[in-house]
Amino acid sequence: MIDEKQISELVRSVLSEMNFSSETKQENTQEHKQLGVFDTMEEALEACGKAYALFRNYNKEQRENIIREIRKLTHKEAEILGKLGVEDTKMGNAYHKMLKHHLVADKTPGTEDLTTTAWSGDRGLTLVEMAPYGIIGAITPSTNPSETIICNSIGMLAAGNAVIFNPHPNAKIVSRYAVDLVNRAVLAAGGPENIVCTVKNPTMETSNKMVNSPLVKMLVATGGPGVVKMLLSSGKKAIGAGAGNPPVVVDDTADIKKAAKDIIDGCTFDNNLPCIAEKEVFVLRNVADELIHYMIKSGSYLIDSEQVKQLEEVVLVDVPPKNPGDKPKKAINKDWVGRDAKKILAQIGIDAKDDIRCIICETEFSHPFVQIELMMPILPIVRVDNFDEAVEMAVKAEHGNRHTAHLHSKNVDHMTKYAKAICTTIFVKNAPSYAGIGFNSEGYTTFTIAGPTGEGITSAKSFTRQRRCVLVDSLSII
Ligand code: NAD
């Protein structure tokens, strides 16, 4: 017989042995192989399938322990992720990317997001519970690559799923790092290996394999219109988080100085990469000069109409018409997405000061800078005669994406009117755009904003199936 003291010593020695081996494993991981990263999609699917078979039996508490580790490790490595994100994609701002990772770690909901609905009465008890889908296939963008992978992982694992990621090829290094980070956290919390997987070199082909695999029960697309359309036509349950072109309206009741700073803060966050960031401004004529004045004070460089033409040559490319007779179209030159304002200005011969973070210009409504989602710190401003005209233009410029819109106003009737007309998933008033995802504001965060399919600000519950459990003539105890 062994006594309690001996049992405690035995447990302590086993635990310390386990810690030792997990640390050793972690070191090996850093030096040799990234966890959850496979050469082929077939291998990734197989490994994820095995992991899910184990993970299916994890209860909420065990899943929450895993989420806690992911949060901890994301905080710890946020700076690395920020720098690696810029190095890998050549886009954005490392400091802002670091802040985005802290936001994900702090404000992405975990298992507490899952709720049960119950009916009890004369005929017994009926429950509806939020159950996992199984293996989710997720496509992630180049603009918030590791932020989206970690945010999706928290929500999807909290809901009890496993995940295969097919990240953007231009962000594969930082995406692999994020998948490895999640797996390291899962292992540290005693979870199964490969519950989150990816491929070393993601392509359209690996994406197709993932989408069409019978193992994958749900699909989540975070990206532009092409990928959302592709996933929504897959025949599987799919969540589509697509493109935006968020308009800002400024009326003459707004605190113009604050509005100018808020708009520039939001527009330049991570060099305008976030899909929620301010992309064009409609301002009432009687406050336009004041707004522009304070935008300049907030780190903007105002270019004239000649310079706008020069800038068009740099940041836009011609898209040849598909059919004879079609008008030629413009699209963004991807080389300049998410680049610093100063570097973009240098392309048109302007040597701006180091504190310049945004390029502003006055344009017509029809100008491509207004109509195209640039994702660069370039902000076109259109003067309007009245609020109704501003709303009408904002609705058109949003192109029915139902994504995000912004307003600077103290008039609640204007708030209501604009909100009803534009019908976006996110509507921010009197703050920088990032308030819409819980940064310096109330509410939780996400980096997968599902406008087209309506889940909105996704969280663990978005990645669940509703299952009903019925017991008749029992367990109603009244
Ligand atoms: P993107 O659409 O170029 O790429 C997204 C992913 O989809 C990549 O992995 C890409 O390889 C893949 N892809 C693209 N077309 C595909 C197709 N036809 N079939 C299969 N896979 C395809 O997006 P991006 O440039 O990385 O990101 C920017 C876009 O994403 C912007 O339009 C932005 O507004 C949007 N976005 C939306 C959200 C949101 O939550 N709604 C979040 C981030 C980015």
Residues whose N, C-alpha, C, O or C-beta is under 5 A from the ligand:
A	BS01	NAD	I139 T140 P141 S142 T143 N166 P167 H168 P169 S207 T222 G223 G224 P225 G226 V227 M230 A241 G242 A243 G244 C275 F447 T448 I449
